[in-house]
Amino acid sequence: MVVKIGFVKLGNLGTSLVIDLLLDEIAAREGIAVRVFGTGAKMGKDDAADTASFMSWKPDFVIITSPNASAPGPTGAREIWRDIPTIIVSDGPTKKDDREKLEQAGFGYIILPVDPLIGAKREFLDPVEMASFNSDALKVLSVCGAIRLVQAELDTVVDQVAVGAERPLTLPHILAKPERCVESAGFSNPYAKAKALAALHIATKVADIDFQACFVLKELEQIAVAAAAGHEAMRTAARLADEAREIEKSNDSVLRKPHAKDGRLLSKTKLLEKPQ
């Protein structure tokens, strides 16, 4: 059996950049097929409506990624996909009541407050700055455990479909705070873990800083300085993530968990050992 996994990308998160690659990192896994429908940076109602054409591929389950899952576009996309098992991956909503509404409606979710809002103002952001910010965000998300958490949860759903589990599938319902993410990273050195946790906490603060720049401040100088501050904080978080990984590398204790051909997760910590 081939498990068909659909990814609907409305707008962009740091996680969006790699989420469709996480289940087959060396393009050698058997038993799954992945397709992606993306709307670029846009995430409006019309963009969401266009995703209905993707249904013809008949995925076994779907992951919808977007900033702010409570926005009109992502909300409209959920209406389109509500009859197919669907997991929401977003930076919000973070409030318990809003997350419970998603669960009650039958949706899975992984909410990542550590995946921060970019300083999306013309007074500051250009394509180079956008790409640089996303590379810093992805460094933190990957090294510090958020990416592995997402990958592990998606693998769990793939396994359910592969063994013929009856619907409804058991979908994740996770608010991925920094403490939860860092546990997925598998650090062996406590100083490395502390640096990674610090990076994740900084990443959550970046969203607060950039929110002011994007939606509150009105004067050019205020907007530009606030957005720049948010991006400098993200860069600091990326440096901490690098430092955490360098500690693990110096101890030859970097945890690697590649997929076998049949989808099983293998594991190794020594560079010169074979994953088992």
Backbone as CSV, one residue per row, in Angstrom:
resi,resn,N_x,N_y,N_z,CA_x,CA_y,CA_z,C_x,C_y,C_z
1,MET,0.834,-1.200,0.000,0.000,0.000,0.000,0.869,1.250,0.000
2,VAL,0.486,2.228,-0.798,1.174,3.513,-0.825,0.308,4.534,-0.101
3,VAL,0.859,5.147,0.934,0.163,6.182,1.688,0.348,7.509,0.963
4,LYS,-0.766,8.162,0.624,-0.723,9.411,-0.121,-0.902,10.580,0.844
5,ILE,0.128,11.440,0.903,0.166,12.539,1.866,0.148,13.848,1.100
6,GLY,-0.861,14.662,1.340,-0.983,15.951,0.672,-0.589,17.096,1.579
7,PHE,0.141,18.038,1.035,0.520,19.239,1.776,-0.092,20.450,1.086
8,VAL,-0.868,21.215,1.827,-1.457,22.448,1.333,-0.758,23.597,2.050
9,LYS,-0.020,24.402,1.301,0.757,25.496,1.884,0.117,26.830,1.516
10,LEU,-0.435,27.496,2.530,-1.021,28.828,2.367,-0.103,29.836,3.048
11,GLY,0.552,30.676,2.293,1.528,31.552,2.913,2.723,30.740,3.384
12,ASN,3.527,31.339,4.253,4.786,30.674,4.608,5.094,30.743,6.089
13,LEU,5.533,29.619,6.618,6.185,29.502,7.918,7.599,29.011,7.671
14,GLY,8.473,29.153,8.677,9.774,28.518,8.557,9.629,27.017,8.338
15,THR,8.692,26.417,9.064,8.451,24.976,8.937,7.980,24.600,7.542
16,SER,7.239,25.496,6.881,6.700,25.204,5.544,7.790,24.883,4.536
17,LEU,8.978,25.439,4.748,10.048,25.298,3.765,10.473,23.849,3.571
18,VAL,10.332,23.032,4.622,10.855,21.658,4.541,9.834,20.593,4.924
19,ILE,8.630,20.978,5.322,7.730,20.000,5.920,7.404,18.842,4.977
20,ASP,7.320,19.096,3.683,7.007,18.029,2.728,8.211,17.134,2.442
21,LEU,9.375,17.481,2.957,10.585,16.680,2.757,10.924,15.809,3.964
22,LEU,10.253,16.038,5.088,10.679,15.430,6.347,10.479,13.928,6.405
23,LEU,9.569,13.395,5.608,9.257,11.973,5.687,10.107,11.128,4.736
24,ASP,10.930,11.776,3.929,11.697,11.047,2.918,12.955,11.840,2.573
25,GLU,13.821,12.026,3.573,14.908,12.994,3.469,15.974,12.641,2.435
26,ILE,16.103,11.364,2.052,17.074,11.019,1.007,16.392,10.427,-0.225
27,ALA,15.087,10.627,-0.331,14.311,10.198,-1.503,14.432,8.707,-1.760
28,ALA,14.463,7.918,-0.683,14.609,6.469,-0.832,13.524,5.682,-0.116
29,ARG,12.582,6.369,0.491,11.545,5.673,1.265,10.478,5.106,0.347
30,GLU,10.095,3.884,0.623,9.037,3.232,-0.135,7.726,3.309,0.652
31,GLY,6.611,3.224,-0.071,5.320,3.138,0.598,4.639,4.463,0.862
32,ILE,5.239,5.573,0.440,4.564,6.860,0.563,4.680,7.633,-0.744
33,ALA,3.703,8.492,-0.970,3.743,9.438,-2.086,3.340,10.802,-1.534
34,VAL,4.044,11.839,-1.958,3.817,13.192,-1.450,3.534,14.126,-2.622
35,ARG,2.519,14.960,-2.431,2.245,16.031,-3.385,1.963,17.311,-2.606
36,VAL,2.287,18.448,-3.242,2.176,19.741,-2.576,1.350,20.691,-3.428
37,PHE,0.401,21.388,-2.785,-0.309,22.495,-3.423,0.068,23.749,-2.656
38,GLY,0.729,24.684,-3.313,1.177,25.893,-2.641,0.605,27.142,-3.265
39,THR,0.388,28.157,-2.433,-0.142,29.429,-2.916,0.869,30.555,-2.743
40,GLY,2.152,30.192,-2.610,3.169,31.214,-2.432,2.980,31.959,-1.129
41,ALA,3.195,33.257,-1.158,3.081,34.060,0.067,1.637,34.379,0.420
42,LYS,0.721,34.225,-0.524,-0.674,34.604,-0.306,-1.418,33.530,0.503
43,MET,-2.405,33.983,1.311,-3.189,33.049,2.114,-4.612,33.567,2.309
44,GLY,-5.179,34.144,1.237,-6.534,34.685,1.304,-7.589,33.636,1.020
45,LYS,-8.857,34.048,1.078,-9.973,33.133,0.845,-9.939,32.540,-0.559
46,ASP,-9.632,33.376,-1.557,-9.587,32.884,-2.934,-8.468,31.871,-3.120
47,ASP,-7.338,32.115,-2.460,-6.223,31.169,-2.536,-6.631,29.840,-1.923
48,ALA,-7.327,29.896,-0.790,-7.795,28.670,-0.143,-8.776,27.923,-1.042
49,ALA,-9.670,28.664,-1.700,-10.670,28.018,-2.558,-10.009,27.238,-3.688
50,ASP,-8.897,27.758,-4.191,-8.210,27.081,-5.296,-7.655,25.717,-4.896
51,THR,-7.449,25.484,-3.591,-6.881,24.201,-3.168,-7.844,23.042,-3.389
52,ALA,-9.116,23.339,-3.628,-10.090,22.268,-3.852,-9.705,21.406,-5.051
53,SER,-9.026,21.995,-6.031,-8.622,21.225,-7.210,-7.646,20.113,-6.859
54,PHE,-6.957,20.265,-5.738,-5.968,19.268,-5.281,-6.651,17.985,-4.796
55,MET,-7.946,18.051,-4.517,-8.661,16.881,-4.018,-8.683,15.736,-5.011
56,SER,-8.524,16.057,-6.284,-8.577,15.007,-7.305,-7.468,13.980,-7.126
57,TRP,-6.400,14.335,-6.393,-5.315,13.394,-6.137,-5.689,12.367,-5.063
58,LYS,-6.721,12.663,-4.274,-7.270,11.775,-3.242,-6.224,11.361,-2.200
59,PRO,-5.688,12.329,-1.483,-4.721,11.995,-0.429,-5.397,11.259,0.726
60,ASP,-4.618,10.426,1.416,-5.138,9.732,2.599,-5.272,10.688,3.779
61,PHE,-4.385,11.645,3.878,-4.536,12.733,4.849,-3.775,13.945,4.340
62,VAL,-4.087,15.091,4.939,-3.579,16.365,4.447,-2.995,17.163,5.606
63,ILE,-1.920,17.867,5.329,-1.338,18.812,6.271,-1.492,20.204,5.667
64,ILE,-2.171,21.091,6.384,-2.315,22.477,5.943,-1.372,23.340,6.769
65,THR,-0.429,23.987,6.106,0.490,24.900,6.799,0.133,26.338,6.447
66,SER,0.192,27.197,7.452,-0.051,28.616,7.221,0.314,29.379,8.479
67,PRO,0.641,30.662,8.347,0.636,31.506,9.532,-0.808,31.679,10.018
68,ASN,-0.996,31.844,11.305,-2.291,32.204,11.901,-3.451,31.402,11.320
69,ALA,-3.620,30.196,11.819,-4.668,29.306,11.312,-6.071,29.847,11.533
70,SER,-6.218,30.905,12.338,-7.532,31.506,12.562,-7.891,32.544,11.501
71,ALA,-6.969,32.868,10.620,-7.228,33.862,9.580,-8.250,33.322,8.572
72,PRO,-8.900,34.204,7.808,-9.961,33.770,6.889,-9.529,32.718,5.867
73,GLY,-8.336,32.875,5.280,-7.888,31.911,4.275,-7.724,30.507,4.830
74,PRO,-6.907,30.319,5.861,-6.772,28.992,6.458,-8.096,28.429,6.976
75,THR,-8.957,29.300,7.518,-10.272,28.841,7.973,-11.080,28.305,6.798
76,GLY,-11.033,29.008,5.662,-11.724,28.535,4.477,-11.162,27.227,3.956
77,ALA,-9.847,27.074,4.039,-9.226,25.824,3.592,-9.703,24.643,4.439
78,ARG,-9.871,24.858,5.725,-10.353,23.767,6.590,-11.762,23.335,6.204
79,GLU,-12.587,24.286,5.806,-13.933,23.926,5.361,-13.879,23.027,4.127
80,ILE,-12.939,23.319,3.239,-12.800,22.513,2.020,-12.343,21.103,2.341
81,TRP,-11.435,20.968,3.303,-10.780,19.683,3.559,-11.335,18.937,4.772
82,ARG,-12.431,19.398,5.341,-12.912,18.861,6.605,-13.291,17.380,6.536
83,ASP,-13.607,16.855,5.353,-14.009,15.447,5.234,-12.827,14.505,5.026
84,ILE,-11.624,15.052,4.966,-10.402,14.257,4.846,-9.569,14.514,6.102
85,PRO,-8.967,13.467,6.700,-8.145,13.704,7.898,-7.123,14.816,7.639
86,THR,-7.146,15.844,8.474,-6.362,17.047,8.227,-5.642,17.487,9.492
87,ILE,-4.376,17.819,9.337,-3.551,18.330,10.428,-3.160,19.770,10.105
88,ILE,-3.401,20.650,11.045,-3.041,22.058,10.887,-1.653,22.272,11.506
89,VAL,-0.735,22.842,10.746,0.572,23.227,11.276,0.688,24.729,11.107
90,SER,0.796,25.444,12.239,0.761,26.893,12.201,1.438,27.454,13.442
91,ASP,1.602,28.776,13.459,2.142,29.438,14.649,1.038,29.856,15.619
92,GLY,-0.216,29.689,15.247,-1.346,30.003,16.105,-2.599,29.370,15.528
93,PRO,-3.647,29.196,16.334,-3.894,29.849,17.619,-3.182,29.150,18.782
94,THR,-2.790,29.934,19.765,-2.144,29.385,20.952,-3.099,29.276,22.147
95,LYS,-4.215,29.984,22.109,-5.146,29.941,23.235,-5.881,28.605,23.272
96,LYS,-6.078,28.091,24.485,-6.661,26.768,24.668,-8.050,26.653,24.049
97,ASP,-8.887,27.652,24.231,-10.248,27.576,23.697,-10.249,27.458,22.182
98,ASP,-9.383,28.206,21.526,-9.312,28.159,20.065,-8.786,26.818,19.579
99,ARG,-7.818,26.265,20.303,-7.295,24.954,19.920,-8.341,23.861,20.141
100,GLU,-9.113,23.994,21.189,-10.169,23.006,21.446,-11.230,23.028,20.352
101,LYS,-11.489,24.202,19.799,-12.450,24.282,18.692,-11.940,23.513,17.472
102,LEU,-10.647,23.600,17.213,-10.079,22.824,16.106,-10.253,21.330,16.359
103,GLU,-9.954,20.910,17.576,-10.066,19.490,17.909,-11.512,19.018,17.823
104,GLN,-12.431,19.816,18.338,-13.845,19.444,18.303,-14.368,19.351,16.876
105,ALA,-13.773,20.118,15.970,-14.172,20.068,14.562,-13.530,18.889,13.826
106,GLY,-12.689,18.132,14.531,-12.100,16.937,13.930,-10.721,17.115,13.353
107,PHE,-10.121,18.286,13.554,-8.803,18.546,12.987,-7.693,18.214,13.982
108,GLY,-6.595,17.690,13.471,-5.382,17.621,14.255,-4.650,18.947,14.141
109,TYR,-3.731,19.182,15.055,-2.952,20.417,14.951,-1.612,20.265,15.653
110,ILE,-0.636,20.972,15.116,0.650,21.203,15.780,0.875,22.702,15.704
111,ILE,0.699,23.376,16.829,0.847,24.823,16.892,2.259,25.132,17.381
112,LEU,2.974,25.939,16.602,4.395,26.204,16.838,4.630,27.689,17.124
113,PRO,4.452,28.124,18.370,4.773,29.519,18.674,6.252,29.840,18.506
114,VAL,7.086,28.796,18.354,8.525,28.995,18.126,8.843,29.292,16.658
115,ASP,7.824,29.248,15.794,8.000,29.554,14.365,7.538,30.992,14.157
116,PRO,8.443,31.981,14.191,8.040,33.369,14.433,7.559,34.131,13.209
117,LEU,6.746,35.139,13.498,6.295,36.097,12.495,7.479,36.893,11.955
118,ILE,7.537,37.022,10.640,8.585,37.800,9.995,8.222,39.285,10.028
119,GLY,9.222,40.152,9.904,8.984,41.598,9.881,8.521,42.048,8.504
120,ALA,7.291,41.693,8.168,6.788,41.845,6.802,6.263,43.260,6.544
121,LYS,7.168,44.209,6.494,6.835,45.586,6.158,7.777,46.076,5.072
122,ARG,7.221,46.736,4.069,8.020,47.198,2.939,9.139,48.142,3.375
123,GLU,8.926,48.848,4.482,9.946,49.757,4.992,11.215,49.020,5.418
124,PHE,11.124,47.701,5.566,12.276,46.922,6.045,12.570,45.697,5.183
125,LEU,11.533,44.966,4.816,11.727,43.637,4.228,11.872,43.687,2.713
126,ASP,12.907,43.010,2.213,13.035,42.749,0.780,13.284,41.258,0.608
127,PRO,13.372,40.745,-0.626,13.523,39.303,-0.802,14.747,38.718,-0.103
128,VAL,15.868,39.443,-0.094,17.074,38.930,0.550,16.864,38.833,2.063
129,GLU,16.294,39.877,2.663,16.030,39.853,4.102,15.051,38.738,4.464
130,MET,14.040,38.545,3.609,13.068,37.472,3.832,13.741,36.110,3.849
131,ALA,14.612,35.863,2.852,15.290,34.571,2.783,16.252,34.382,3.949
132,SER,16.953,35.450,4.328,17.885,35.363,5.444,17.156,35.045,6.745
133,PHE,16.029,35.712,6.987,15.247,35.452,8.193,14.776,34.006,8.229
134,ASN,14.273,33.515,7.107,13.769,32.152,7.079,14.875,31.127,7.282
135,SER,16.085,31.427,6.808,17.197,30.503,7.044,17.555,30.466,8.525
136,ASP,17.500,31.622,9.193,17.745,31.649,10.635,16.655,30.903,11.390
137,ALA,15.406,31.139,10.998,14.295,30.453,11.664,14.408,28.944,11.490
138,LEU,14.742,28.509,10.280,14.834,27.078,10.032,15.991,26.450,10.801
139,LYS,17.079,27.196,10.988,18.192,26.703,11.800,17.709,26.391,13.217
140,VAL,16.956,27.317,13.803,16.450,27.115,15.167,15.442,25.974,15.211
141,LEU,14.514,25.961,14.278,13.471,24.934,14.272,14.048,23.539,14.104
142,SER,15.080,23.409,13.280,15.645,22.091,13.010,16.553,21.621,14.134
143,VAL,17.541,22.432,14.505,18.518,22.012,15.513,17.874,21.849,16.886
144,CYS,16.885,22.669,17.186,16.352,22.729,18.554,15.121,21.850,18.782
145,GLY,14.735,21.048,17.796,13.763,19.997,18.049,12.390,20.146,17.443
146,ALA,11.997,21.344,17.000,10.646,21.525,16.488,10.398,20.708,15.219
147,ILE,11.377,20.697,14.325,11.225,19.957,13.072,11.099,18.461,13.338
148,ARG,11.908,17.940,14.252,11.822,16.510,14.559,10.485,16.163,15.207
149,LEU,9.970,17.046,16.027,8.660,16.824,16.635,7.590,16.703,15.549
150,VAL,7.584,17.633,14.598,6.611,17.590,13.504,6.765,16.312,12.707
151,GLN,7.993,15.976,12.352,8.248,14.769,11.558,7.762,13.514,12.267
152,ALA,8.041,13.401,13.551,7.632,12.210,14.308,6.115,12.085,14.357
153,GLU,5.422,13.205,14.531,3.960,13.155,14.590,3.359,12.782,13.233
154,LEU,3.931,13.285,12.149,3.431,12.917,10.822,3.708,11.444,10.534
155,ASP,4.879,10.953,10.943,5.187,9.533,10.760,4.177,8.652,11.479
156,THR,3.730,9.071,12.660,2.751,8.295,13.421,1.445,8.152,12.645
157,VAL,1.035,9.220,11.964,-0.192,9.152,11.174,0.019,8.289,9.929
158,VAL,1.177,8.417,9.290,1.496,7.561,8.136,1.396,6.092,8.533
159,ASP,1.945,5.752,9.684,1.922,4.360,10.139,0.497,3.855,10.327
160,GLN,-0.393,4.703,10.821,-1.784,4.295,10.995,-2.435,3.947,9.661
161,VAL,-2.204,4.799,8.672,-2.785,4.545,7.352,-2.175,3.294,6.738
162,ALA,-0.866,3.121,6.903,-0.158,2.000,6.280,-0.653,0.645,6.781
163,VAL,-1.044,0.572,8.050,-1.525,-0.710,8.597,-3.024,-0.867,8.441
164,GLY,-3.649,0.077,7.746,-5.079,-0.053,7.481,-5.970,0.326,8.641
165,ALA,-5.491,1.230,9.502,-6.303,1.647,10.647,-7.604,2.280,10.163
166,GLU,-8.675,1.967,10.856,-9.966,2.521,10.486,-10.045,3.994,10.894
167,ARG,-10.754,4.753,10.097,-10.984,6.139,10.456,-12.004,6.211,11.577
168,PRO,-11.984,7.245,12.420,-11.072,8.380,12.319,-9.662,8.056,12.789
169,LEU,-8.692,8.588,12.066,-7.302,8.439,12.480,-7.058,9.222,13.767
170,THR,-6.070,8.789,14.521,-5.652,9.539,15.707,-4.676,10.622,15.260
171,LEU,-5.114,11.864,15.348,-4.318,12.992,14.877,-3.691,13.725,16.065
172,PRO,-2.552,14.385,15.871,-1.892,15.086,16.982,-2.661,16.329,17.397
173,HIS,-2.575,16.655,18.672,-3.116,17.909,19.215,-2.054,18.470,20.152
174,ILE,-1.157,19.258,19.570,0.057,19.660,20.282,0.264,21.166,20.214
175,LEU,0.473,21.786,21.381,0.991,23.138,21.457,2.483,23.001,21.733
176,ALA,3.289,23.242,20.714,4.726,22.940,20.783,5.493,24.109,21.372
177,LYS,5.433,24.234,22.699,6.192,25.260,23.399,7.674,24.897,23.388
178,PRO,8.546,25.852,23.724,9.985,25.575,23.682,10.403,24.324,24.446
179,GLU,9.840,24.119,25.636,10.235,22.970,26.451,9.875,21.651,25.772
180,ARG,8.748,21.616,25.086,8.345,20.396,24.376,9.240,20.156,23.172
181,CYS,9.554,21.221,22.446,10.383,21.077,21.250,11.776,20.574,21.596
182,VAL,12.397,21.155,22.624,13.793,20.820,22.909,13.937,19.365,23.340
183,GLU,12.894,18.786,23.924,12.966,17.377,24.302,13.053,16.473,23.073
184,SER,12.498,16.935,21.957,12.548,16.143,20.719,13.918,16.191,20.060
185,ALA,14.753,17.156,20.461,16.053,17.328,19.810,17.050,16.254,20.214
186,GLY,16.906,15.681,21.400,17.796,14.604,21.829,19.186,15.047,22.200
187,PHE,19.319,16.191,22.848,20.641,16.651,23.283,21.151,15.769,24.426
188,SER,22.430,15.469,24.396,23.050,14.714,25.489,23.788,15.629,26.454
189,ASN,24.240,16.792,25.968,24.976,17.730,26.814,24.021,18.780,27.370
190,PRO,23.970,18.988,28.685,23.001,19.935,29.250,23.232,21.377,28.824
191,TYR,24.477,21.756,28.552,24.730,23.115,28.081,24.210,23.296,26.655
192,ALA,24.348,22.271,25.830,23.785,22.332,24.481,22.267,22.465,24.549
193,LYS,21.661,21.682,25.423,20.204,21.743,25.588,19.769,23.120,26.063
194,ALA,20.513,23.695,27.003,20.180,25.024,27.517,20.274,26.086,26.427
195,LYS,21.319,26.019,25.594,21.453,26.969,24.489,20.289,26.825,23.502
196,ALA,19.916,25.577,23.212,18.804,25.336,22.290,17.489,25.863,22.871
197,LEU,17.286,25.636,24.154,16.068,26.135,24.794,16.041,27.657,24.782
198,ALA,17.182,28.279,25.022,17.261,29.738,24.953,16.911,30.225,23.551
199,ALA,17.414,29.538,22.528,17.115,29.919,21.143,15.619,29.853,20.863
200,LEU,14.970,28.814,21.360,13.535,28.663,21.143,12.737,29.753,21.857
201,HIS,13.156,30.091,23.064,12.462,31.164,23.780,12.637,32.502,23.063
202,ILE,13.837,32.761,22.544,14.053,33.990,21.781,13.159,34.007,20.548
203,ALA,13.047,32.868,19.879,12.217,32.787,18.676,10.762,33.143,18.971
204,THR,10.250,32.722,20.133,8.869,33.085,20.480,8.747,34.591,20.718
205,LYS,9.806,35.207,21.221,9.777,36.658,21.457,9.861,37.444,20.155
206,VAL,10.502,36.877,19.152,10.607,37.538,17.850,9.224,37.892,17.315
207,ALA,8.277,36.976,17.479,6.917,37.232,16.997,6.311,38.456,17.673
208,ASP,6.554,38.620,18.971,6.025,39.789,19.688,6.612,41.083,19.132
209,ILE,7.914,41.068,18.856,8.576,42.269,18.335,8.070,42.601,16.935
210,ASP,8.024,41.577,16.075,7.620,41.823,14.690,6.130,42.134,14.571
211,PHE,5.316,41.651,15.509,3.889,42.002,15.495,3.726,43.519,15.615
212,GLN,4.501,44.132,16.501,4.436,45.583,16.655,4.797,46.280,15.344
213,ALA,5.851,45.797,14.703,6.276,46.407,13.446,5.223,46.239,12.351
214,CYS,4.595,45.078,12.309,3.666,44.763,11.216,2.283,45.397,11.395
215,PHE,1.816,45.487,12.653,0.402,45.810,12.849,0.111,46.979,13.792
216,VAL,1.098,47.483,14.507,0.825,48.507,15.514,1.501,49.833,15.182
217,LEU,2.788,49.803,14.951,3.550,51.038,14.762,3.225,51.698,13.418
218,LYS,3.308,53.036,13.389,2.893,53.781,12.196,4.026,54.576,11.549
219,GLU,4.986,55.032,12.335,6.059,55.860,11.793,7.146,54.989,11.172
220,LEU,7.702,55.474,10.053,8.702,54.700,9.321,9.854,54.271,10.223
221,GLU,10.403,55.194,10.999,11.556,54.859,11.835,11.196,53.786,12.861
222,GLN,10.028,53.918,13.480,9.610,52.935,14.465,9.442,51.556,13.836
223,ILE,8.811,51.519,12.681,8.575,50.249,11.988,9.896,49.585,11.620
224,ALA,10.776,50.354,10.991,12.030,49.783,10.506,12.908,49.287,11.654
225,VAL,12.991,50.076,12.716,13.844,49.680,13.843,13.268,48.463,14.559
226,ALA,11.947,48.433,14.748,11.335,47.288,15.422,11.505,46.009,14.600
227,ALA,11.255,46.093,13.296,11.423,44.910,12.450,12.876,44.448,12.440
228,ALA,13.793,45.398,12.367,15.209,45.042,12.410,15.558,44.375,13.739
229,ALA,14.988,44.866,14.832,15.247,44.265,16.142,14.755,42.821,16.189
230,GLY,13.560,42.588,15.634,13.048,41.221,15.590,13.961,40.295,14.812
231,HIS,14.467,40.784,13.695,15.347,39.960,12.868,16.715,39.765,13.521
232,GLU,17.185,40.757,14.248,18.440,40.578,14.980,18.274,39.540,16.092
233,ALA,17.109,39.554,16.737,16.846,38.537,17.751,16.817,37.134,17.127
234,MET,16.236,37.033,15.931,16.207,35.730,15.261,17.608,35.256,14.904
235,ARG,18.445,36.196,14.502,19.827,35.836,14.173,20.576,35.373,15.418
236,THR,20.324,36.023,16.548,20.942,35.592,17.800,20.491,34.177,18.176
237,ALA,19.211,33.910,17.970,18.705,32.559,18.247,19.388,31.533,17.352
238,ALA,19.600,31.884,16.078,20.269,30.956,15.158,21.705,30.680,15.589
239,ARG,22.391,31.705,16.087,23.761,31.505,16.573,23.775,30.558,17.774
240,LEU,22.820,30.719,18.675,22.729,29.814,19.827,22.474,28.380,19.376
241,ALA,21.608,28.227,18.381,21.343,26.891,17.855,22.613,26.278,17.267
242,ASP,23.374,27.075,16.536,24.648,26.589,15.995,25.601,26.172,17.116
243,GLU,25.668,27.003,18.157,26.552,26.684,19.278,26.128,25.386,19.959
244,ALA,24.816,25.179,20.102,24.324,23.947,20.722,24.740,22.729,19.905
245,ARG,24.597,22.825,18.602,24.961,21.673,17.754,26.476,21.443,17.752
246,GLU,27.257,22.528,17.806,28.710,22.374,17.840,29.164,21.665,19.117
247,ILE,28.495,21.922,20.231,28.825,21.193,21.457,28.577,19.702,21.265
248,GLU,27.434,19.362,20.698,27.118,17.949,20.467,28.112,17.320,19.483
249,LYS,28.505,18.077,18.468,29.483,17.556,17.500,30.834,17.319,18.163
250,SER,31.226,18.221,19.041,32.528,18.061,19.706,32.548,16.842,20.624
251,ASN,31.378,16.435,21.093,31.257,15.227,21.921,30.932,13.980,21.098
252,ASP,30.851,14.136,19.779,30.434,13.053,18.889,29.129,12.421,19.372
253,SER,28.155,13.298,19.662,26.891,12.814,20.223,25.670,13.407,19.530
254,VAL,25.825,13.838,18.270,24.681,14.368,17.528,23.707,13.225,17.227
255,LEU,22.476,13.383,17.664,21.453,12.367,17.410,20.963,12.486,15.974
256,ARG,21.040,11.368,15.244,20.521,11.308,13.878,19.499,10.179,13.814
257,LYS,18.341,10.456,13.205,17.269,9.464,13.129,16.744,9.387,11.697
258,PRO,17.512,8.758,10.807,17.089,8.650,9.409,15.984,7.611,9.222
259,HIS,15.262,7.732,8.120,14.255,6.736,7.766,14.899,5.579,7.001
260,ALA,14.514,4.370,7.356,14.851,3.212,6.534,13.942,3.201,5.302
261,LYS,14.239,2.317,4.350,13.423,2.247,3.138,11.959,1.971,3.441
262,ASP,11.725,1.155,4.476,10.347,0.792,4.812,9.681,1.799,5.736
263,GLY,10.359,2.898,6.028,9.769,3.954,6.830,10.100,3.904,8.302
264,ARG,10.721,2.804,8.764,11.115,2.737,10.173,12.149,3.826,10.466
265,LEU,12.104,4.336,11.699,13.110,5.312,12.110,14.307,4.586,12.702
266,LEU,15.467,4.821,12.112,16.719,4.293,12.634,17.354,5.355,13.535
267,SER,18.429,5.010,14.206,19.043,5.959,15.133,20.542,5.732,15.240
268,LYS,21.278,6.822,15.433,22.706,6.760,15.721,23.115,8.055,16.404
269,THR,24.199,8.008,17.165,24.765,9.219,17.772,26.234,9.399,17.421
270,LYS,26.934,8.338,17.088,28.344,8.440,16.696,28.434,8.638,15.193
271,LEU,29.269,9.577,14.765,29.361,9.870,13.340,29.750,8.639,12.525
272,LEU,30.677,7.825,13.053,31.209,6.705,12.285,30.549,5.379,12.664
273,GLU,29.284,5.415,13.043,28.549,4.174,13.267,27.370,4.118,12.300
274,LYS,26.901,2.913,12.080,25.768,2.709,11.173,24.458,2.880,11.931
275,PRO,23.479,3.576,11.324,22.197,3.704,12.025,21.514,2.359,12.176
276,GLN,20.948,2.130,13.330,20.285,0.856,13.629,18.809,1.106,13.954
